[in-house]
Amino acid sequence: MPLDRSRGMKQPHFRFLLGVGIPFVVYLCAFFLVDPLGITGIELGGAPPFNSMQIKEKIVENLAPDGGYDGLILGTSSLMTLDLDELGNRCGRRFFNYSLFNSRPLHALAAYRHFKRINGVPASVIVGVDFFAYNDDAIAQEQLVLTHHLRTYVPSTDSMVAYGKAVGRGALSENGVRLLMDKLKGFGKTPTVARSIDSRGTLVYHQVTREILAGNYDFRSVLAATSNTDTAFYQTYRTFDNNLRDLASLVEEITSDGAALAIVLPALYRSYNGNLQKLPAYDPFYAQIQRKFGARVIDWRMAPGTERETNFIDARHIRPEYSRALIRILPAAAPAMPCSSPVKPTNVSLTHGTANR
C-alpha cells in the first residue's frame, strides 16, 4: 500500500500555524482589552495613556448648560499651553482650550460642534494650523477617529473598516507593543504624573516644570531628538487635500455662526523652524494657508522670542510664560483677531473652571 505522505507533510505546517496563531490571537485579545492606545474604550486596568480628546470630551460633557465660555481654541497641541487668563484679559473673553494632540481639521470640526452643543456658540474662536497635522500619511499620536463625539458630529468617519484598521495598526505598531507592555507592568502601581490637562483644557507639563525649577531640564537633547525625527519623517510629506477641505468647512461653519475667527500659525523654536524650511513641502504649505485665509491668519512662527530656548518646552510647544508675550501682540482689528473689542478684565470673570496647578 502506498504511503500517504500528504498528511505527514501537513502536520508540521498545522503545528506551526497553531504555534504562531494562538499567541497572536492572545496578544490581540490583550491589546483589545487593556487598550493601551485608547482605541477600544474598554481600558481594562485603568485609563489609557493620556488621550487628550477623551479627557477634554469628558470635561466639556460636564460643563453646566451655557457653560460660561465665550471663547474657544481649536487645532493642534502647539496652542495647548496658552495662558488663558492672559488671553481673557487681552480679549475680554473666557476661553476653553479644545486643541488636541496632532489634531486634523476634521477633529477640530467635531470638537467645535460638540462644544457649541453643550456651551453654546462662542463669540471668538482661535484655530491653530500647523504643518505636521496635514500630512497625507502621518501617524497620529492618538486614535482620534474613534472617540465618541467625532462619531457623533462627523458621522461619515464612524465605520467598522476605520475601526478595524486602527486596532490592527495600533496592535502591530512598535509603540502599541511597548505601551501594552508598560501598562501590564504598571498594574497596581501609582504612575508618575508627567502631564495633565486642567479643567479649562490647558496642558500642564508637571515633569518638565520640576526639571526646569531644579535647573536640570535638557532642552538641547529634546530638541535634537525632535529635529532628527521630524526632518527625516517629513521628507516625504504630501499635503492631504481632504484636510484642507475640512479646514475650509470648519472656517465656514465658525463664520456662519457669527463667531470672530483667527487662524494662528503656532510659534516654533527658531533653529527647528529653519531646519523644517529646508523640506520641499514646508513653505508651500504655509503659503497655501496664507493665500486661502488671508487676513485671518496670525503668524507666530518667527515671532520675537522664538530664538530663545527658555521660551519653549520642546521645539513645538511654548511655555505659558512666553505665550503671554505672544497674546499681547494679537491684533485687535478684524478679521485677523479673536479680540475685536478688548475690555477691561474687571468686566468679565476669568476664574470659571480654573484648576490648581
Secondary structure, 3 states (H helix, E strand, C coil): CCCCHHHHHHHHHHHHHHHHHHHHHHHHHHHHHHCCCCCCCCCCCCCCCCCHHHHHHHHHHCCCCCCCCCEEEEEEHHHCCCCHHHHHHHHCCCEEECCECCCCHHHHHHHHHHHHHHHCCCCEEEEECCHHHHECCCCCCCCHHHCHHHHHHCHHHCCHHHHHHHHHHHHHCHHHHHHHHHHHHCCCCCCCCCEEECCCCCEEEHHHHHHHHHCCCCHHHHHHHHHHHHHHHHHHCCECHHHHHHHHHHHHHHHHCCCEEEEEECCCCHHHHHHHCCCCCHHHHHHHHHHHHHHHEEECCCCCCCCCHHHECCCCCECHHHHHHHHHCCCCCCCCCCCCCCCCHHHCCCCCCCCCC
